[in-house]
Amino acid sequence: MWVLSGKEVVRIFEKIGWKIARQKGSHIIMIKDDGAITLSIPNHKEIAKGTLRSLIRSAGLTFSEFEKYGKRG
């Protein structure tokens, strides 16, 4: 699992179809189409591995699905 910043995680979720709803303090709130599920992504230099895993699970994805959108290079 990689070390990603909050902004990088937001960019990957945007590629998947999530939208930024708002930002409150150091957290960026993202929603999917109907707004039934929200993700609260910390806008930190490094996202903890457990936090990233939890965000991916909350979005209903597997790590390999998430990884496809976040390929570097």
mmCIF file of the N, C-alpha and C atoms, coordinates in Angstrom:
data_MODEL
# 
_entry.id   MODEL 
# 
loop_
_atom_site.group_PDB 
_atom_site.id 
_atom_site.type_symbol 
_atom_site.label_atom_id 
_atom_site.label_alt_id 
_atom_site.label_comp_id 
_atom_site.label_asym_id 
_atom_site.label_entity_id 
_atom_site.label_seq_id 
_atom_site.pdbx_PDB_ins_code 
_atom_site.Cartn_x 
_atom_site.Cartn_y 
_atom_site.Cartn_z 
_atom_site.occupancy 
_atom_site.B_iso_or_equiv 
_atom_site.pdbx_formal_charge 
_atom_site.auth_seq_id 
_atom_site.auth_comp_id 
_atom_site.auth_asym_id 
_atom_site.auth_atom_id 
_atom_site.pdbx_PDB_model_num 
ATOM 1   N N  . MET A 1 1  ? 0.855   -1.185 0.000   1.00 0.00 ? 1  MET A N  1 
ATOM 2   C CA . MET A 1 1  ? 0.000   0.000  0.000   1.00 0.00 ? 1  MET A CA 1 
ATOM 3   C C  . MET A 1 1  ? 0.892   1.238  0.000   1.00 0.00 ? 1  MET A C  1 
ATOM 4   N N  . TRP A 1 2  ? 0.520   2.240  -0.789  1.00 0.00 ? 2  TRP A N  1 
ATOM 5   C CA . TRP A 1 2  ? 1.360   3.421  -0.918  1.00 0.00 ? 2  TRP A CA 1 
ATOM 6   C C  . TRP A 1 2  ? 1.077   4.438  0.177   1.00 0.00 ? 2  TRP A C  1 
ATOM 7   N N  . VAL A 1 3  ? 1.988   5.411  0.249   1.00 0.00 ? 3  VAL A N  1 
ATOM 8   C CA . VAL A 1 3  ? 1.781   6.570  1.115   1.00 0.00 ? 3  VAL A CA 1 
ATOM 9   C C  . VAL A 1 3  ? 1.251   7.678  0.210   1.00 0.00 ? 3  VAL A C  1 
ATOM 10  N N  . LEU A 1 4  ? 0.047   8.153  0.498   1.00 0.00 ? 4  LEU A N  1 
ATOM 11  C CA . LEU A 1 4  ? -0.596  9.180  -0.322  1.00 0.00 ? 4  LEU A CA 1 
ATOM 12  C C  . LEU A 1 4  ? -0.960  10.378 0.537   1.00 0.00 ? 4  LEU A C  1 
ATOM 13  N N  . SER A 1 5  ? -1.000  11.546 -0.086  1.00 0.00 ? 5  SER A N  1 
ATOM 14  C CA . SER A 1 5  ? -1.476  12.742 0.612   1.00 0.00 ? 5  SER A CA 1 
ATOM 15  C C  . SER A 1 5  ? -2.997  12.806 0.486   1.00 0.00 ? 5  SER A C  1 
ATOM 16  N N  . GLY A 1 6  ? -3.610  13.653 1.273   1.00 0.00 ? 6  GLY A N  1 
ATOM 17  C CA . GLY A 1 6  ? -5.055  13.831 1.191   1.00 0.00 ? 6  GLY A CA 1 
ATOM 18  C C  . GLY A 1 6  ? -5.495  14.290 -0.187  1.00 0.00 ? 6  GLY A C  1 
ATOM 19  N N  . LYS A 1 7  ? -4.728  15.210 -0.785  1.00 0.00 ? 7  LYS A N  1 
ATOM 20  C CA . LYS A 1 7  ? -5.079  15.717 -2.116  1.00 0.00 ? 7  LYS A CA 1 
ATOM 21  C C  . LYS A 1 7  ? -4.993  14.624 -3.172  1.00 0.00 ? 7  LYS A C  1 
ATOM 22  N N  . GLU A 1 8  ? -4.000  13.740 -3.052  1.00 0.00 ? 8  GLU A N  1 
ATOM 23  C CA . GLU A 1 8  ? -3.875  12.629 -4.004  1.00 0.00 ? 8  GLU A CA 1 
ATOM 24  C C  . GLU A 1 8  ? -5.058  11.669 -3.878  1.00 0.00 ? 8  GLU A C  1 
ATOM 25  N N  . VAL A 1 9  ? -5.467  11.405 -2.649  1.00 0.00 ? 9  VAL A N  1 
ATOM 26  C CA . VAL A 1 9  ? -6.613  10.519 -2.417  1.00 0.00 ? 9  VAL A CA 1 
ATOM 27  C C  . VAL A 1 9  ? -7.876  11.141 -3.007  1.00 0.00 ? 9  VAL A C  1 
ATOM 28  N N  . VAL A 1 10 ? -8.062  12.439 -2.811  1.00 0.00 ? 10 VAL A N  1 
ATOM 29  C CA . VAL A 1 10 ? -9.226  13.139 -3.369  1.00 0.00 ? 10 VAL A CA 1 
ATOM 30  C C  . VAL A 1 10 ? -9.225  13.026 -4.891  1.00 0.00 ? 10 VAL A C  1 
ATOM 31  N N  . ARG A 1 11 ? -8.069  13.231 -5.535  1.00 0.00 ? 11 ARG A N  1 
ATOM 32  C CA . ARG A 1 11 ? -7.978  13.128 -6.996  1.00 0.00 ? 11 ARG A CA 1 
ATOM 33  C C  . ARG A 1 11 ? -8.377  11.739 -7.491  1.00 0.00 ? 11 ARG A C  1 
ATOM 34  N N  . ILE A 1 12 ? -7.939  10.713 -6.776  1.00 0.00 ? 12 ILE A N  1 
ATOM 35  C CA . ILE A 1 12 ? -8.281  9.344  -7.181  1.00 0.00 ? 12 ILE A CA 1 
ATOM 36  C C  . ILE A 1 12 ? -9.780  9.114  -7.051  1.00 0.00 ? 12 ILE A C  1 
ATOM 37  N N  . PHE A 1 13 ? -10.372 9.545  -5.932  1.00 0.00 ? 13 PHE A N  1 
ATOM 38  C CA . PHE A 1 13 ? -11.820 9.371  -5.765  1.00 0.00 ? 13 PHE A CA 1 
ATOM 39  C C  . PHE A 1 13 ? -12.598 10.180 -6.808  1.00 0.00 ? 13 PHE A C  1 
ATOM 40  N N  . GLU A 1 14 ? -12.084 11.339 -7.213  1.00 0.00 ? 14 GLU A N  1 
ATOM 41  C CA . GLU A 1 14 ? -12.747 12.110 -8.277  1.00 0.00 ? 14 GLU A CA 1 
ATOM 42  C C  . GLU A 1 14 ? -12.740 11.337 -9.593  1.00 0.00 ? 14 GLU A C  1 
ATOM 43  N N  . LYS A 1 15 ? -11.649 10.648 -9.898  1.00 0.00 ? 15 LYS A N  1 
ATOM 44  C CA . LYS A 1 15 ? -11.588 9.822  -11.112 1.00 0.00 ? 15 LYS A CA 1 
ATOM 45  C C  . LYS A 1 15 ? -12.635 8.715  -11.076 1.00 0.00 ? 15 LYS A C  1 
ATOM 46  N N  . ILE A 1 16 ? -12.928 8.217  -9.875  1.00 0.00 ? 16 ILE A N  1 
ATOM 47  C CA . ILE A 1 16 ? -13.885 7.122  -9.717  1.00 0.00 ? 16 ILE A CA 1 
ATOM 48  C C  . ILE A 1 16 ? -15.324 7.628  -9.801  1.00 0.00 ? 16 ILE A C  1 
ATOM 49  N N  . GLY A 1 17 ? -15.527 8.940  -9.617  1.00 0.00 ? 17 GLY A N  1 
ATOM 50  C CA . GLY A 1 17 ? -16.875 9.485  -9.729  1.00 0.00 ? 17 GLY A CA 1 
ATOM 51  C C  . GLY A 1 17 ? -17.388 10.195 -8.487  1.00 0.00 ? 17 GLY A C  1 
ATOM 52  N N  . TRP A 1 18 ? -16.556 10.326 -7.460  1.00 0.00 ? 18 TRP A N  1 
ATOM 53  C CA . TRP A 1 18 ? -16.938 11.058 -6.256  1.00 0.00 ? 18 TRP A CA 1 
ATOM 54  C C  . TRP A 1 18 ? -16.738 12.547 -6.507  1.00 0.00 ? 18 TRP A C  1 
ATOM 55  N N  . LYS A 1 19 ? -17.514 13.368 -5.800  1.00 0.00 ? 19 LYS A N  1 
ATOM 56  C CA . LYS A 1 19 ? -17.420 14.825 -5.946  1.00 0.00 ? 19 LYS A CA 1 
ATOM 57  C C  . LYS A 1 19 ? -17.163 15.462 -4.582  1.00 0.00 ? 19 LYS A C  1 
ATOM 58  N N  . ILE A 1 20 ? -16.427 16.558 -4.599  1.00 0.00 ? 20 ILE A N  1 
ATOM 59  C CA . ILE A 1 20 ? -16.195 17.297 -3.359  1.00 0.00 ? 20 ILE A CA 1 
ATOM 60  C C  . ILE A 1 20 ? -17.470 18.049 -3.013  1.00 0.00 ? 20 ILE A C  1 
ATOM 61  N N  . ALA A 1 21 ? -17.993 17.814 -1.822  1.00 0.00 ? 21 ALA A N  1 
ATOM 62  C CA . ALA A 1 21 ? -19.205 18.493 -1.374  1.00 0.00 ? 21 ALA A CA 1 
ATOM 63  C C  . ALA A 1 21 ? -18.840 19.775 -0.626  1.00 0.00 ? 21 ALA A C  1 
ATOM 64  N N  . ARG A 1 22 ? -17.829 19.669 0.233   1.00 0.00 ? 22 ARG A N  1 
ATOM 65  C CA . ARG A 1 22 ? -17.413 20.826 1.028   1.00 0.00 ? 22 ARG A CA 1 
ATOM 66  C C  . ARG A 1 22 ? -16.112 20.485 1.744   1.00 0.00 ? 22 ARG A C  1 
ATOM 67  N N  . GLN A 1 23 ? -15.537 21.486 2.362   1.00 0.00 ? 23 GLN A N  1 
ATOM 68  C CA . GLN A 1 23 ? -14.366 21.260 3.196   1.00 0.00 ? 23 GLN A CA 1 
ATOM 69  C C  . GLN A 1 23 ? -14.627 21.904 4.535   1.00 0.00 ? 23 GLN A C  1 
ATOM 70  N N  . LYS A 1 24 ? -14.371 21.152 5.589   1.00 0.00 ? 24 LYS A N  1 
ATOM 71  C CA . LYS A 1 24 ? -14.567 21.676 6.932   1.00 0.00 ? 24 LYS A CA 1 
ATOM 72  C C  . LYS A 1 24 ? -13.263 21.462 7.693   1.00 0.00 ? 24 LYS A C  1 
ATOM 73  N N  . GLY A 1 25 ? -12.581 22.540 7.995   1.00 0.00 ? 25 GLY A N  1 
ATOM 74  C CA . GLY A 1 25 ? -11.294 22.415 8.673   1.00 0.00 ? 25 GLY A CA 1 
ATOM 75  C C  . GLY A 1 25 ? -10.304 21.676 7.795   1.00 0.00 ? 25 GLY A C  1 
ATOM 76  N N  . SER A 1 26 ? -9.701  20.645 8.357   1.00 0.00 ? 26 SER A N  1 
ATOM 77  C CA . SER A 1 26 ? -8.686  19.907 7.609   1.00 0.00 ? 26 SER A CA 1 
ATOM 78  C C  . SER A 1 26 ? -9.252  18.665 6.927   1.00 0.00 ? 26 SER A C  1 
ATOM 79  N N  . HIS A 1 27 ? -10.563 18.572 6.796   1.00 0.00 ? 27 HIS A N  1 
ATOM 80  C CA . HIS A 1 27 ? -11.181 17.406 6.166   1.00 0.00 ? 27 HIS A CA 1 
ATOM 81  C C  . HIS A 1 27 ? -11.995 17.813 4.937   1.00 0.00 ? 27 HIS A C  1 
ATOM 82  N N  . ILE A 1 28 ? -11.839 17.035 3.880   1.00 0.00 ? 28 ILE A N  1 
ATOM 83  C CA . ILE A 1 28 ? -12.588 17.252 2.642   1.00 0.00 ? 28 ILE A CA 1 
ATOM 84  C C  . ILE A 1 28 ? -13.704 16.217 2.608   1.00 0.00 ? 28 ILE A C  1 
ATOM 85  N N  . ILE A 1 29 ? -14.940 16.681 2.459   1.00 0.00 ? 29 ILE A N  1 
ATOM 86  C CA . ILE A 1 29 ? -16.100 15.795 2.432   1.00 0.00 ? 29 ILE A CA 1 
ATOM 87  C C  . ILE A 1 29 ? -16.463 15.528 0.979   1.00 0.00 ? 29 ILE A C  1 
ATOM 88  N N  . MET A 1 30 ? -16.528 14.248 0.627   1.00 0.00 ? 30 MET A N  1 
ATOM 89  C CA . MET A 1 30 ? -16.875 13.860 -0.740  1.00 0.00 ? 30 MET A CA 1 
ATOM 90  C C  . MET A 1 30 ? -18.164 13.050 -0.729  1.00 0.00 ? 30 MET A C  1 
ATOM 91  N N  . ILE A 1 31 ? -18.955 13.194 -1.810  1.00 0.00 ? 31 ILE A N  1 
ATOM 92  C CA . ILE A 1 31 ? -20.205 12.444 -1.938  1.00 0.00 ? 31 ILE A CA 1 
ATOM 93  C C  . ILE A 1 31 ? -20.248 11.737 -3.287  1.00 0.00 ? 31 ILE A C  1 
ATOM 94  N N  . LYS A 1 32 ? -21.022 10.662 -3.319  1.00 0.00 ? 32 LYS A N  1 
ATOM 95  C CA . LYS A 1 32 ? -21.294 9.954  -4.571  1.00 0.00 ? 32 LYS A CA 1 
ATOM 96  C C  . LYS A 1 32 ? -22.630 10.482 -5.071  1.00 0.00 ? 32 LYS A C  1 
ATOM 97  N N  . ASP A 1 33 ? -23.024 10.147 -6.278  1.00 0.00 ? 33 ASP A N  1 
ATOM 98  C CA . ASP A 1 33 ? -24.204 10.670 -6.971  1.00 0.00 ? 33 ASP A CA 1 
ATOM 99  C C  . ASP A 1 33 ? -25.377 11.070 -6.081  1.00 0.00 ? 33 ASP A C  1 
ATOM 100 N N  . ASP A 1 34 ? -25.941 10.110 -5.359  1.00 0.00 ? 34 ASP A N  1 
ATOM 101 C CA . ASP A 1 34 ? -27.159 10.394 -4.594  1.00 0.00 ? 34 ASP A CA 1 
ATOM 102 C C  . ASP A 1 34 ? -26.882 10.994 -3.219  1.00 0.00 ? 34 ASP A C  1 
ATOM 103 N N  . GLY A 1 35 ? -25.634 11.060 -2.804  1.00 0.00 ? 35 GLY A N  1 
ATOM 104 C CA . GLY A 1 35 ? -25.288 11.643 -1.517  1.00 0.00 ? 35 GLY A CA 1 
ATOM 105 C C  . GLY A 1 35 ? -25.560 10.746 -0.331  1.00 0.00 ? 35 GLY A C  1 
ATOM 106 N N  . ALA A 1 36 ? -25.930 9.484  -0.584  1.00 0.00 ? 36 ALA A N  1 
ATOM 107 C CA . ALA A 1 36 ? -26.233 8.555  0.506   1.00 0.00 ? 36 ALA A CA 1 
ATOM 108 C C  . ALA A 1 36 ? -24.974 8.194  1.295   1.00 0.00 ? 36 ALA A C  1 
ATOM 109 N N  . ILE A 1 37 ? -23.836 8.167  0.622   1.00 0.00 ? 37 ILE A N  1 
ATOM 110 C CA . ILE A 1 37 ? -22.578 7.834  1.288   1.00 0.00 ? 37 ILE A CA 1 
ATOM 111 C C  . ILE A 1 37 ? -21.654 9.037  1.182   1.00 0.00 ? 37 ILE A C  1 
ATOM 112 N N  . THR A 1 38 ? -21.044 9.404  2.308   1.00 0.00 ? 38 THR A N  1 
ATOM 113 C CA . THR A 1 38 ? -20.061 10.480 2.294   1.00 0.00 ? 38 THR A CA 1 
ATOM 114 C C  . THR A 1 38 ? -18.727 9.937  2.786   1.00 0.00 ? 38 THR A C  1 
ATOM 115 N N  . LEU A 1 39 ? -17.669 10.523 2.296   1.00 0.00 ? 39 LEU A N  1 
ATOM 116 C CA . LEU A 1 39 ? -16.326 10.192 2.754   1.00 0.00 ? 39 LEU A CA 1 
ATOM 117 C C  . LEU A 1 39 ? -15.711 11.452 3.339   1.00 0.00 ? 39 LEU A C  1 
ATOM 118 N N  . SER A 1 40 ? -15.063 11.322 4.470   1.00 0.00 ? 40 SER A N  1 
ATOM 119 C CA . SER A 1 40 ? -14.375 12.438 5.101   1.00 0.00 ? 40 SER A CA 1 
ATOM 120 C C  . SER A 1 40 ? -12.874 12.171 4.988   1.00 0.00 ? 40 SER A C  1 
ATOM 121 N N  . ILE A 1 41 ? -12.223 12.887 4.084   1.00 0.00 ? 41 ILE A N  1 
ATOM 122 C CA . ILE A 1 41 ? -10.813 12.641 3.790   1.00 0.00 ? 41 ILE A CA 1 
ATOM 123 C C  . ILE A 1 41 ? -9.959  13.710 4.460   1.00 0.00 ? 41 ILE A C  1 
ATOM 124 N N  . PRO A 1 42 ? -9.057  13.290 5.352   1.00 0.00 ? 42 PRO A N  1 
ATOM 125 C CA . PRO A 1 42 ? -8.185  14.274 5.993   1.00 0.00 ? 42 PRO A CA 1 
ATOM 126 C C  . PRO A 1 42 ? -7.228  14.884 4.976   1.00 0.00 ? 42 PRO A C  1 
ATOM 127 N N  . ASN A 1 43 ? -7.111  16.191 4.989   1.00 0.00 ? 43 ASN A N  1 
ATOM 128 C CA . ASN A 1 43 ? -6.228  16.888 4.048   1.00 0.00 ? 43 ASN A CA 1 
ATOM 129 C C  . ASN A 1 43 ? -4.844  17.023 4.686   1.00 0.00 ? 43 ASN A C  1 
ATOM 130 N N  . HIS A 1 44 ? -4.178  15.885 4.860   1.00 0.00 ? 44 HIS A N  1 
ATOM 131 C CA . HIS A 1 44 ? -2.861  15.841 5.488   1.00 0.00 ? 44 HIS A CA 1 
ATOM 132 C C  . HIS A 1 44 ? -1.804  15.484 4.452   1.00 0.00 ? 44 HIS A C  1 
ATOM 133 N N  . LYS A 1 45 ? -0.537  15.692 4.804   1.00 0.00 ? 45 LYS A N  1 
ATOM 134 C CA . LYS A 1 45 ? 0.554   15.343 3.886   1.00 0.00 ? 45 LYS A CA 1 
ATOM 135 C C  . LYS A 1 45 ? 0.599   13.842 3.646   1.00 0.00 ? 45 LYS A C  1 
ATOM 136 N N  . GLU A 1 46 ? 0.314   13.060 4.676   1.00 0.00 ? 46 GLU A N  1 
ATOM 137 C CA . GLU A 1 46 ? 0.285   11.605 4.544   1.00 0.00 ? 46 GLU A CA 1 
ATOM 138 C C  . GLU A 1 46 ? -0.978  11.068 5.202   1.00 0.00 ? 46 GLU A C  1 
ATOM 139 N N  . ILE A 1 47 ? -1.694  10.210 4.486   1.00 0.00 ? 47 ILE A N  1 
ATOM 140 C CA . ILE A 1 47 ? -2.875  9.546  5.034   1.00 0.00 ? 47 ILE A CA 1 
ATOM 141 C C  . ILE A 1 47 ? -2.404  8.233  5.651   1.00 0.00 ? 47 ILE A C  1 
ATOM 142 N N  . ALA A 1 48 ? -2.797  7.968  6.879   1.00 0.00 ? 48 ALA A N  1 
ATOM 143 C CA . ALA A 1 48 ? -2.428  6.715  7.539   1.00 0.00 ? 48 ALA A CA 1 
ATOM 144 C C  . ALA A 1 48 ? -2.987  5.525  6.750   1.00 0.00 ? 48 ALA A C  1 
ATOM 145 N N  . LYS A 1 49 ? -2.251  4.422  6.739   1.00 0.00 ? 49 LYS A N  1 
ATOM 146 C CA . LYS A 1 49 ? -2.665  3.244  5.975   1.00 0.00 ? 49 LYS A CA 1 
ATOM 147 C C  . LYS A 1 49 ? -4.048  2.754  6.389   1.00 0.00 ? 49 LYS A C  1 
ATOM 148 N N  . GLY A 1 50 ? -4.310  2.719  7.688   1.00 0.00 ? 50 GLY A N  1 
ATOM 149 C CA . GLY A 1 50 ? -5.612  2.265  8.181   1.00 0.00 ? 50 GLY A CA 1 
ATOM 150 C C  . GLY A 1 50 ? -6.737  3.189  7.744   1.00 0.00 ? 50 GLY A C  1 
ATOM 151 N N  . THR A 1 51 ? -6.467  4.489  7.729   1.00 0.00 ? 51 THR A N  1 
ATOM 152 C CA . THR A 1 51 ? -7.464  5.467  7.284   1.00 0.00 ? 51 THR A CA 1 
ATOM 153 C C  . THR A 1 51 ? -7.765  5.278  5.805   1.00 0.00 ? 51 THR A C  1 
ATOM 154 N N  . LEU A 1 52 ? -6.723  5.080  5.009   1.00 0.00 ? 52 LEU A N  1 
ATOM 155 C CA . LEU A 1 52 ? -6.915  4.860  3.572   1.00 0.00 ? 52 LEU A CA 1 
ATOM 156 C C  . LEU A 1 52 ? -7.720  3.587  3.325   1.00 0.00 ? 52 LEU A C  1 
ATOM 157 N N  . ARG A 1 53 ? -7.370  2.521  4.034   1.00 0.00 ? 53 ARG A N  1 
ATOM 158 C CA . ARG A 1 53 ? -8.102  1.252  3.910   1.00 0.00 ? 53 ARG A CA 1 
ATOM 159 C C  . ARG A 1 53 ? -9.574  1.442  4.253   1.00 0.00 ? 53 ARG A C  1 
ATOM 160 N N  . SER A 1 54 ? -9.838  2.187  5.318   1.00 0.00 ? 54 SER A N  1 
ATOM 161 C CA . SER A 1 54 ? -11.215 2.443  5.749   1.00 0.00 ? 54 SER A CA 1 
ATOM 162 C C  . SER A 1 54 ? -11.988 3.259  4.709   1.00 0.00 ? 54 SER A C  1 
ATOM 163 N N  . LEU A 1 55 ? -11.349 4.266  4.127   1.00 0.00 ? 55 LEU A N  1 
ATOM 164 C CA . LEU A 1 55 ? -11.996 5.079  3.088   1.00 0.00 ? 55 LEU A CA 1 
ATOM 165 C C  . LEU A 1 55 ? -12.347 4.227  1.873   1.00 0.00 ? 55 LEU A C  1 
ATOM 166 N N  . ILE A 1 56 ? -11.415 3.362  1.478   1.00 0.00 ? 56 ILE A N  1 
ATOM 167 C CA . ILE A 1 56 ? -11.644 2.495  0.318   1.00 0.00 ? 56 ILE A CA 1 
ATOM 168 C C  . ILE A 1 56 ? -12.813 1.561  0.585   1.00 0.00 ? 56 ILE A C  1 
ATOM 169 N N  . ARG A 1 57 ? -12.845 0.964  1.784   1.00 0.00 ? 57 ARG A N  1 
ATOM 170 C CA . ARG A 1 57 ? -13.951 0.066  2.151   1.00 0.00 ? 57 ARG A CA 1 
ATOM 171 C C  . ARG A 1 57 ? -15.278 0.812  2.213   1.00 0.00 ? 57 ARG A C  1 
ATOM 172 N N  . SER A 1 58 ? -15.272 2.004  2.790   1.00 0.00 ? 58 SER A N  1 
ATOM 173 C CA . SER A 1 58 ? -16.503 2.801  2.901   1.00 0.00 ? 58 SER A CA 1 
ATOM 174 C C  . SER A 1 58 ? -17.064 3.158  1.532   1.00 0.00 ? 58 SER A C  1 
ATOM 175 N N  . ALA A 1 59 ? -16.175 3.306  0.555   1.00 0.00 ? 59 ALA A N  1 
ATOM 176 C CA . ALA A 1 59 ? -16.600 3.632  -0.810  1.00 0.00 ? 59 ALA A CA 1 
ATOM 177 C C  . ALA A 1 59 ? -17.098 2.394  -1.554  1.00 0.00 ? 59 ALA A C  1 
ATOM 178 N N  . GLY A 1 60 ? -16.986 1.226  -0.924  1.00 0.00 ? 60 GLY A N  1 
ATOM 179 C CA . GLY A 1 60 ? -17.450 -0.010 -1.553  1.00 0.00 ? 60 GLY A CA 1 
ATOM 180 C C  . GLY A 1 60 ? -16.479 -0.560 -2.578  1.00 0.00 ? 60 GLY A C  1 
ATOM 181 N N  . LEU A 1 61 ? -15.201 -0.243 -2.408  1.00 0.00 ? 61 LEU A N  1 
ATOM 182 C CA . LEU A 1 61 ? -14.174 -0.691 -3.349  1.00 0.00 ? 61 LEU A CA 1 
ATOM 183 C C  . LEU A 1 61 ? -13.210 -1.661 -2.681  1.00 0.00 ? 61 LEU A C  1 
ATOM 184 N N  . THR A 1 62 ? -12.467 -2.381 -3.498  1.00 0.00 ? 62 THR A N  1 
ATOM 185 C CA . THR A 1 62 ? -11.337 -3.156 -2.997  1.00 0.00 ? 62 THR A CA 1 
ATOM 186 C C  . THR A 1 62 ? -10.088 -2.321 -3.261  1.00 0.00 ? 62 THR A C  1 
ATOM 187 N N  . PHE A 1 63 ? -8.989  -2.692 -2.606  1.00 0.00 ? 63 PHE A N  1 
ATOM 188 C CA . PHE A 1 63 ? -7.762  -1.926 -2.826  1.00 0.00 ? 63 PHE A CA 1 
ATOM 189 C C  . PHE A 1 63 ? -7.317  -2.020 -4.278  1.00 0.00 ? 63 PHE A C  1 
ATOM 190 N N  . SER A 1 64 ? -7.463  -3.193 -4.892  1.00 0.00 ? 64 SER A N  1 
ATOM 191 C CA . SER A 1 64 ? -7.022  -3.339 -6.289  1.00 0.00 ? 64 SER A CA 1 
ATOM 192 C C  . SER A 1 64 ? -7.858  -2.475 -7.232  1.00 0.00 ? 64 SER A C  1 
ATOM 193 N N  . GLU A 1 65 ? -9.157  -2.310 -6.949  1.00 0.00 ? 65 GLU A N  1 
ATOM 194 C CA . GLU A 1 65 ? -9.996  -1.418 -7.770  1.00 0.00 ? 65 GLU A CA 1 
ATOM 195 C C  . GLU A 1 65 ? -9.525  0.028  -7.617  1.00 0.00 ? 65 GLU A C  1 
ATOM 196 N N  . PHE A 1 66 ? -9.261  0.428  -6.373  1.00 0.00 ? 66 PHE A N  1 
ATOM 197 C CA . PHE A 1 66 ? -8.780  1.777  -6.083  1.00 0.00 ? 66 PHE A CA 1 
ATOM 198 C C  . PHE A 1 66 ? -7.426  2.009  -6.755  1.00 0.00 ? 66 PHE A C  1 
ATOM 199 N N  . GLU A 1 67 ? -6.584  0.991  -6.699  1.00 0.00 ? 67 GLU A N  1 
ATOM 200 C CA . GLU A 1 67 ? -5.229  1.081  -7.240  1.00 0.00 ? 67 GLU A CA 1 
ATOM 201 C C  . GLU A 1 67 ? -5.222  1.334  -8.752  1.00 0.00 ? 67 GLU A C  1 
ATOM 202 N N  . LYS A 1 68 ? -6.195  0.769  -9.472  1.00 0.00 ? 68 LYS A N  1 
ATOM 203 C CA . LYS A 1 68 ? -6.282  0.962  -10.928 1.00 0.00 ? 68 LYS A CA 1 
ATOM 204 C C  . LYS A 1 68 ? -6.371  2.445  -11.288 1.00 0.00 ? 68 LYS A C  1 
ATOM 205 N N  . TYR A 1 69 ? -7.127  3.200  -10.494 1.00 0.00 ? 69 TYR A N  1 
ATOM 206 C CA . TYR A 1 69 ? -7.321  4.630  -10.761 1.00 0.00 ? 69 TYR A CA 1 
ATOM 207 C C  . TYR A 1 69 ? -6.144  5.472  -10.283 1.00 0.00 ? 69 TYR A C  1 
ATOM 208 N N  . GLY A 1 70 ? -5.352  4.914  -9.392  1.00 0.00 ? 70 GLY A N  1 
ATOM 209 C CA . GLY A 1 70 ? -4.262  5.688  -8.811  1.00 0.00 ? 70 GLY A CA 1 
ATOM 210 C C  . GLY A 1 70 ? -2.896  5.332  -9.321  1.00 0.00 ? 70 GLY A C  1 
ATOM 211 N N  . LYS A 1 71 ? -2.838  4.566  -10.393 1.00 0.00 ? 71 LYS A N  1 
ATOM 212 C CA . LYS A 1 71 ? -1.528  4.176  -10.946 1.00 0.00 ? 71 LYS A CA 1 
ATOM 213 C C  . LYS A 1 71 ? -0.693  5.414  -11.226 1.00 0.00 ? 71 LYS A C  1 
ATOM 214 N N  . ARG A 1 72 ? 0.538   5.342  -10.832 1.00 0.00 ? 72 ARG A N  1 
ATOM 215 C CA . ARG A 1 72 ? 1.454   6.466  -11.062 1.00 0.00 ? 72 ARG A CA 1 
ATOM 216 C C  . ARG A 1 72 ? 2.263   6.196  -12.309 1.00 0.00 ? 72 ARG A C  1 
ATOM 217 N N  . GLY A 1 73 ? 2.548   7.285  -13.042 1.00 0.00 ? 73 GLY A N  1 
ATOM 218 C CA . GLY A 1 73 ? 3.426   7.155  -14.201 1.00 0.00 ? 73 GLY A CA 1 
ATOM 219 C C  . GLY A 1 73 ? 2.761   6.755  -15.427 1.00 0.00 ? 73 GLY A C  1 
# 
